[in-house]
Amino acid sequence: MAERRILLRAIKSFHTFAWFTIEACVVYVLCTGVRGRTDRKTGAAAVVVAGETLIFAANGFHCPLTAVAQNLGDVHGSVTDLYLPHWFARNLPAIHVPLIVVAVLLHWRIWRNNAVRDSQRRLLLRR
């Protein structure tokens, strides 16, 4: 029983670390979008966020670690209840989705502006 509690704490600790890492990537992508800049680091951070989003969606919009927590004896099957405030953990998707949408729109704007600038440059060079 004590071994299961230790494993459950390890899972919850890993989840908290992963969550902070993913959120740091979201913040980085948002910041570079607001600044109107993009680079390889932004691309890597976007891949992390997209990967997390795909895994979450593919698992029926539930964290895959929830089943692991339930198997280890957590009555709620929650991996967030120990290390994040309850109100925050409960509303993560409602907070996270708008931030991702804003980041996508900001970087789409950057891409569009760069594409327009490149096409104008090509037109000027042909004249």
Contacts in CASP RR format, 6 or more apart in sequence:
PFRMAT RR
TARGET T0000
AUTHOR 0000-0000-0000
METHOD contacts of the structure
MODEL  1
MAERRILLRAIKSFHTFAWFTIEACVVYVLCTGVRGRTDRKTGAAAVVVA
GETLIFAANGFHCPLTAVAQNLGDVHGSVTDLYLPHWFARNLPAIHVPLI
VVAVLLHWRIWRNNAVRDSQRRLLLRR
4 72 0 8 1.000
4 73 0 8 1.000
7 72 0 8 1.000
8 69 0 8 1.000
8 72 0 8 1.000
8 73 0 8 1.000
8 74 0 8 1.000
9 82 0 8 1.000
11 65 0 8 1.000
11 68 0 8 1.000
11 69 0 8 1.000
11 72 0 8 1.000
11 79 0 8 1.000
12 69 0 8 1.000
12 79 0 8 1.000
12 80 0 8 1.000
12 82 0 8 1.000
12 83 0 8 1.000
13 83 0 8 1.000
14 65 0 8 1.000
15 63 0 8 1.000
15 65 0 8 1.000
15 79 0 8 1.000
15 80 0 8 1.000
15 83 0 8 1.000
16 80 0 8 1.000
16 83 0 8 1.000
16 84 0 8 1.000
19 80 0 8 1.000
19 84 0 8 1.000
21 48 0 8 1.000
22 48 0 8 1.000
22 49 0 8 1.000
22 52 0 8 1.000
24 45 0 8 1.000
25 45 0 8 1.000
25 46 0 8 1.000
25 48 0 8 1.000
25 49 0 8 1.000
26 45 0 8 1.000
26 49 0 8 1.000
26 96 0 8 1.000
26 99 0 8 1.000
26 100 0 8 1.000
26 103 0 8 1.000
28 41 0 8 1.000
28 42 0 8 1.000
28 45 0 8 1.000
29 42 0 8 1.000
29 43 0 8 1.000
29 45 0 8 1.000
29 46 0 8 1.000
29 49 0 8 1.000
29 103 0 8 1.000
29 107 0 8 1.000
30 99 0 8 1.000
30 102 0 8 1.000
30 103 0 8 1.000
30 106 0 8 1.000
32 38 0 8 1.000
32 39 0 8 1.000
32 41 0 8 1.000
32 42 0 8 1.000
32 107 0 8 1.000
33 42 0 8 1.000
33 103 0 8 1.000
33 106 0 8 1.000
33 107 0 8 1.000
33 110 0 8 1.000
34 106 0 8 1.000
36 106 0 8 1.000
36 109 0 8 1.000
36 110 0 8 1.000
37 110 0 8 1.000
38 107 0 8 1.000
38 110 0 8 1.000
38 111 0 8 1.000
42 107 0 8 1.000
46 103 0 8 1.000
46 107 0 8 1.000
49 100 0 8 1.000
49 103 0 8 1.000
53 100 0 8 1.000
55 64 0 8 1.000
56 62 0 8 1.000
56 63 0 8 1.000
61 93 0 8 1.000
63 79 0 8 1.000
63 80 0 8 1.000
65 79 0 8 1.000
66 77 0 8 1.000
66 78 0 8 1.000
66 79 0 8 1.000
67 77 0 8 1.000
68 79 0 8 1.000
69 77 0 8 1.000
69 78 0 8 1.000
69 79 0 8 1.000
70 77 0 8 1.000
78 89 0 8 1.000
80 89 0 8 1.000
80 92 0 8 1.000
81 89 0 8 1.000
88 95 0 8 1.000
END
